[in-house]
Amino acid sequence: MKHPTYRLAGLGLLAWLVSSALGSLIWLRVALGDVRADFERNGQLLGQTLTQRLNENEAVLHGLEALFSALNTLDIDATHRYAGQMLSRYPHLYTVGYQPRVAKNELPAFEQEQRKVFGADFYVKDFGL
């Protein structure tokens, strides 16, 4: 026959283990909820930032379209001024430029001409479109 003190100590230890496990589960559930809320909040902020930048990029492209329509010709100096202003206004943009459409049979001559300006490693990457 077991001594009542051992039985009481065993029940106390069991109660402590159960309450510790329940406390841990509650803490984990709250922590998981906080992490999930942070993730959703960060995802919404990222989505808003992406939407804002896409809208800004579209505005820059619409501005270029308006510039070309207003001038009715390609003015390289006006394009450079516009690009400089847009790059300073929207620091997430890396570059703004104009690339003319070049027929496939004119591509080697075009690349050769551009190498004089941009260096020997200039080439047009063709995606077959």
C-alpha positions in Angstrom: 0.0 0.0 0.0 1.3 3.4 -1.0 1.7 6.2 1.5 -0.9 9.0 1.2 1.8 11.6 1.0 3.2 10.0 -2.2 -0.2 9.8 -3.7 -0.8 13.5 -2.9 2.5 14.5 -4.3 1.8 12.5 -7.5 -1.6 14.2 -7.9 0.1 17.6 -7.4 2.7 16.8 -10.0 0.0 15.7 -12.4 -2.0 18.8 -11.8 1.1 20.9 -12.3 1.9 19.1 -15.6 -1.6 19.5 -16.9 -1.9 23.2 -16.0 1.6 23.8 -17.5 0.6 22.1 -20.7 -2.7 24.0 -20.9 -0.9 27.3 -20.2 1.6 26.6 -22.9 -1.1 25.8 -25.4 -2.9 29.0 -24.6 0.3 31.0 -24.9 1.1 29.3 -28.3 -2.4 30.1 -29.5 -2.1 33.8 -28.6 1.4 34.0 -30.1 0.2 32.3 -33.3 -2.7 34.8 -33.5 -0.2 37.7 -33.1 2.1 36.3 -35.8 -0.8 35.8 -38.1 -2.1 39.3 -37.6 1.4 40.8 -38.2 1.7 38.7 -41.4 -1.7 39.9 -42.7 -0.9 43.5 -41.8 2.5 43.3 -43.5 0.9 41.7 -46.5 -1.6 44.5 -46.8 1.1 47.1 -46.5 3.1 45.4 -49.2 0.1 45.2 -51.4 -0.6 48.9 -50.9 3.0 49.8 -51.7 3.0 47.6 -54.9 -0.3 49.2 -56.0 1.0 52.7 -55.4 4.3 52.0 -57.3 2.4 50.4 -60.2 0.2 53.5 -60.4 3.2 55.7 -60.3 4.9 53.7 -63.1 1.8 53.9 -65.2 1.7 57.7 -64.6 5.3 58.0 -65.8 4.4 55.9 -69.0 1.3 58.0 -69.6 3.5 61.1 -69.2 5.9 59.8 -71.9 3.0 59.1 -74.1 1.6 62.6 -73.6 5.0 64.1 -74.3 5.4 62.2 -77.6 1.9 63.1 -78.6 2.3 66.7 -77.8 5.6 67.0 -79.6 4.4 64.8 -82.5 8.0 63.7 -82.8 10.8 62.2 -80.7 12.7 64.9 -78.9 15.6 63.2 -77.2 16.4 66.3 -75.0 12.8 66.6 -73.8 12.8 62.8 -73.1 16.0 63.1 -71.1 14.6 66.1 -69.1 11.4 64.2 -68.4 13.2 61.0 -67.4 15.5 63.0 -65.1 12.5 64.5 -63.3 10.7 61.2 -63.0 13.8 59.5 -61.6 14.2 62.1 -58.9 10.5 62.1 -58.1 10.2 58.3 -58.0 13.4 56.8 -56.4 12.1 53.3 -56.9 12.6 53.7 -60.6 16.0 52.6 -61.9 15.9 54.0 -65.3 13.5 55.6 -67.8 14.4 55.5 -71.4 13.2 55.1 -75.0 14.0 52.1 -77.1 13.1 52.5 -80.7 11.5 49.6 -82.6 14.1 48.0 -84.8 13.4 45.7 -87.7 15.2 42.4 -87.5 17.3 43.0 -90.6 18.4 46.4 -89.1 19.4 44.9 -85.7 23.1 44.4 -86.4 23.6 47.9 -87.6 21.6 49.3 -84.6 23.6 47.3 -82.1 26.9 48.4 -83.6 25.7 52.1 -83.4 24.6 51.7 -79.8 27.9 50.0 -78.8 29.6 53.4 -79.6 27.4 55.0 -77.0 26.9 52.3 -74.3 30.0 50.1 -74.7 31.1 47.0 -76.4 28.8 44.7 -74.5 25.6 46.3 -75.7 23.1 43.9 -77.4 19.3 43.7 -77.8 17.9 40.7 -76.0 15.2 39.2 -78.1 12.5 37.2 -76.6 11.1 36.2 -80.0 8.0 38.3 -79.6 
